[in-house]
Amino acid sequence: MPSGRMTISSIGVVGAGVMGTGVALALAYTGHRVILLDVAQAALERVKVKLSEDVRTYAVLSGGRFGGMASDALTRIELHDDYEQLGGADFVIENTTEKWAVKEPVYRKLDAVCPPHVVLAVNTSAIPITRLANLTKRSAKVIGTHFMNPVPLMPTVEVIRGTHTSEQTLATTRKLLAQMGKDAIVVNDSPGFVTNRVMMLMINEAIILLQEGVSSAREIDLLFTRCFGHKMGPLETADLIGLDTVLYSLEVLRENLNDVKFEPCSLLRTLVNAGCHGRKSGEGFFAYPSNVVRRA
């Protein structure tokens, strides 16, 4: 069935981490059936609890907008660990770890199990879309969808057109995002795209300032929230994204752009190696004893 005329109702979401669960909930809130897949059984067990916690959190943070949808949303999300379950999906959004070695086999599997008309959307922070598309036999149907965290609350998605992405694929993606109540800003393919090519530099430089003792984490963030009107400072933003994701994104930018300005600072590496990954682990530049999601 040509993707331009298809009804987009069943969505495959690959990866049950922070972004994957956020995407799954955003889809379920807007009436879509979600096939949430992760090959790690431990991740699927954790996500059962996390989804229930998150629907309560979003009910509050949305000002009650999602309050009456919580129980219905959860019934629309199916958890699986078998890629074959994605054979009935109309559209697939991939959210695995920001490492080429992880993503490469995922795209080969998706290309094998998904019908030819299905669009594969890459929710990545920095990896070029064209490089991933070339792993498949459907490069015209691969597109970037860079969702922002927390996904259900953020109104805009950075959509990345790969070298071979077709107009039909772009139209199908816009249609799905509109069904989710989200706007699309379309950019061309480049490592880090627009948002993370700028933001990762800012975050890395803020960490360097902290490492050098120029200021405290709290004061660095206060300068951005009070002087520039940002909702969150760069260090709290890094905690929300995940310090491991920030590190991997900087490494991708350093490798693909061959520019030393993207070299991750040593304090970031130390924190990630210590398991301090930010909000999702309970500790990063700040402590999060309750792990409550906040709007970025």
PEMOFEN-V294236 format. One record per run of one state. SS is the DSSP state (helix for helix, strand for strand, loop for the rest). FROM is the first residue (numbers start at 1). TO is the last residue. Records with the same first field share a line. If there is no record, write none. Layout:
SS->FROM-TO + FROM-TO
This chain:
loop->1-9 + 15-17 + 30-32 + 38-40 + 62-66 + 76-76 + 81-82 + 89-90 + 95-99 + 114-118 + 123-128 + 134-138 + 147-150 + 154-155 + 162-166 + 180-182 + 189-194 + 212-216 + 228-233 + 242-242 + 258-259 + 263-265 + 274-277 + 279-282 + 284-286 + 288-296
strand->10-14 + 33-37 + 77-80 + 91-94 + 119-122 + 142-146 + 156-161 + 183-188 + 278-278 + 283-283 + 287-287
helix->18-29 + 41-61 + 67-75 + 83-88 + 100-113 + 129-133 + 139-141 + 151-153 + 167-179 + 195-211 + 217-227 + 234-241 + 243-257 + 260-262 + 266-273
